[in-house]
Amino acid sequence: MRRAGLGEGVPPGNYGNHGYAHSGYSACEEENERLTESLRSKVTAIKSLSIEIGHEVKNQNKLLAEMDSQFDSTTGFLGLYSM
């Protein structure tokens, strides 16, 4: 694949970076790799955090369900004595 403006006007044999003569292509690729790795680590951290949030939500829902059940039994218990 030929990229516009890269390697044009350079004599044959003077291509250093896979046919892109002194174009900075390698520097761009290195920067892209660095940014890709940075993004990958951020996505991994967000994924881990979202999984932890999911576990916390499940635990909180379980506690709320238990509290609801206890309030229902307390209401029933107090209803017996208010008659």
GROMACS elastic network, one bead per residue, 0.5 to 0.9 nm:
[ bonds ]
;  ai    aj funct       b0    kb
    2     5     6  0.88870   500
    2     6     6  0.77872   500
    2     7     6  0.89844   500
    2    20     6  0.89281   500
    3     6     6  0.57074   500
    3     7     6  0.83710   500
    3    20     6  0.85321   500
    4     7     6  0.85152   500
    4     8     6  0.82876   500
    5     8     6  0.59428   500
    5    23     6  0.88365   500
    6    19     6  0.85777   500
    6    20     6  0.56358   500
    6    21     6  0.68691   500
    6    22     6  0.84945   500
    6    23     6  0.60347   500
    6    25     6  0.84576   500
    7    10     6  0.59133   500
    7    11     6  0.89791   500
    7    15     6  0.73558   500
    7    19     6  0.68287   500
    7    22     6  0.75059   500
    7    23     6  0.68329   500
    8    11     6  0.86460   500
    8    20     6  0.84966   500
    8    21     6  0.80095   500
   10    13     6  0.85156   500
   10    14     6  0.66615   500
   10    15     6  0.77002   500
   10    21     6  0.68718   500
   11    14     6  0.60271   500
   11    15     6  0.82259   500
   12    15     6  0.70399   500
   13    16     6  0.83507   500
   13    19     6  0.89283   500
   14    19     6  0.83325   500
   14    21     6  0.64552   500
   14    22     6  0.86437   500
   15    18     6  0.67802   500
   15    20     6  0.57381   500
   15    22     6  0.72755   500
   16    19     6  0.62397   500
   16    20     6  0.64968   500
   16    21     6  0.55370   500
   16    22     6  0.65831   500
   17    20     6  0.51569   500
   17    21     6  0.63358   500
   17    22     6  0.71653   500
   17    23     6  0.80581   500
   17    24     6  0.84995   500
   17    25     6  0.69601   500
   17    26     6  0.63431   500
   18    21     6  0.81022   500
   18    26     6  0.89280   500
   20    23     6  0.58018   500
   20    24     6  0.82060   500
   20    25     6  0.67707   500
   20    26     6  0.87587   500
   21    24     6  0.82463   500
   21    25     6  0.85084   500
   22    25     6  0.75786   500
   22    26     6  0.87042   500
   23    26     6  0.78416   500
   23    27     6  0.87289   500
   24    27     6  0.51357   500
   24    28     6  0.62505   500
   24    29     6  0.86368   500
   25    28     6  0.50606   500
   25    29     6  0.61251   500
   25    30     6  0.85795   500
   26    30     6  0.60905   500
   26    31     6  0.85177   500
   27    30     6  0.50794   500
   27    31     6  0.61249   500
   27    32     6  0.85271   500
   28    31     6  0.50307   500
   28    32     6  0.60449   500
   28    33     6  0.85468   500
   29    33     6  0.60991   500
   29    34     6  0.85501   500
   30    33     6  0.50574   500
   30    34     6  0.61623   500
   30    35     6  0.85837   500
   31    34     6  0.50497   500
   31    35     6  0.60902   500
   31    36     6  0.84089   500
   32    35     6  0.50902   500
   32    36     6  0.58854   500
   32    37     6  0.84931   500
   33    37     6  0.61191   500
   33    38     6  0.85303   500
   34    37     6  0.52232   500
   34    38     6  0.62011   500
   34    39     6  0.86417   500
   35    39     6  0.60746   500
   35    40     6  0.84671   500
   36    39     6  0.50746   500
   36    40     6  0.60371   500
   36    41     6  0.86590   500
   37    41     6  0.62255   500
   37    42     6  0.86224   500
   38    41     6  0.52765   500
   38    42     6  0.63158   500
   38    43     6  0.87178   500
   39    42     6  0.50443   500
   39    43     6  0.61051   500
   39    44     6  0.85310   500
   40    43     6  0.51572   500
   40    44     6  0.61555   500
   40    45     6  0.86525   500
   41    44     6  0.50356   500
   41    45     6  0.61969   500
   41    46     6  0.86587   500
   42    45     6  0.50614   500
   42    46     6  0.61732   500
   42    47     6  0.85360   500
   43    46     6  0.50634   500
   43    47     6  0.60239   500
   43    48     6  0.85275   500
   44    47     6  0.50688   500
   44    48     6  0.61404   500
   44    49     6  0.85482   500
   45    48     6  0.51246   500
   45    49     6  0.60997   500
   45    50     6  0.85792   500
   46    50     6  0.60359   500
   46    51     6  0.85597   500
   47    50     6  0.51444   500
   47    51     6  0.62318   500
   47    52     6  0.86713   500
   48    51     6  0.51712   500
   48    52     6  0.62832   500
   48    53     6  0.86802   500
   49    52     6  0.50482   500
   49    53     6  0.61542   500
   49    54     6  0.85996   500
   50    54     6  0.61518   500
   50    55     6  0.87062   500
   51    54     6  0.50044   500
   51    55     6  0.63567   500
   51    56     6  0.86732   500
   52    55     6  0.51141   500
   52    56     6  0.62008   500
   52    57     6  0.86362   500
   53    57     6  0.60959   500
   53    58     6  0.86354   500
   54    57     6  0.51017   500
   54    58     6  0.62969   500
   54    59     6  0.86985   500
   55    58     6  0.51533   500
   55    59     6  0.62552   500
   55    60     6  0.86337   500
   56    59     6  0.50720   500
   56    60     6  0.60714   500
   56    61     6  0.85180   500
   57    60     6  0.50644   500
   57    61     6  0.60380   500
   57    62     6  0.85255   500
   58    61     6  0.51164   500
   58    62     6  0.61728   500
   58    63     6  0.87045   500
   59    62     6  0.50656   500
   59    63     6  0.62786   500
   59    64     6  0.86543   500
   60    63     6  0.50640   500
   60    64     6  0.61343   500
   60    65     6  0.85743   500
   61    64     6  0.50171   500
   61    65     6  0.60948   500
   61    66     6  0.85941   500
   62    65     6  0.51140   500
   62    66     6  0.62581   500
   62    67     6  0.86551   500
   63    66     6  0.50766   500
   63    67     6  0.61434   500
   63    68     6  0.85619   500
   64    68     6  0.60473   500
   64    69     6  0.85412   500
   65    68     6  0.50279   500
   65    69     6  0.61973   500
   65    70     6  0.86268   500
   66    69     6  0.50723   500
   66    70     6  0.61789   500
   66    71     6  0.86144   500
   67    71     6  0.60655   500
   67    72     6  0.85030   500
   68    71     6  0.50982   500
   68    72     6  0.61397   500
   68    73     6  0.86687   500
   69    72     6  0.50829   500
   69    73     6  0.62776   500
   69    74     6  0.85885   500
   70    73     6  0.51194   500
   70    74     6  0.60429   500
   70    75     6  0.84839   500
   71    75     6  0.59758   500
   71    76     6  0.84998   500
   72    75     6  0.50794   500
   72    76     6  0.62168   500
   72    77     6  0.85420   500
   73    76     6  0.50177   500
   73    77     6  0.60081   500
   73    78     6  0.85612   500
   74    78     6  0.60183   500
   74    79     6  0.83397   500
   75    78     6  0.51589   500
   75    79     6  0.59673   500
   75    80     6  0.87406   500
   76    80     6  0.64769   500
   77    80     6  0.54477   500
   77    81     6  0.70017   500
   78    81     6  0.53419   500
   78    82     6  0.62793   500
   79    82     6  0.52334   500
   79    83     6  0.68000   500
   80    83     6  0.59784   500
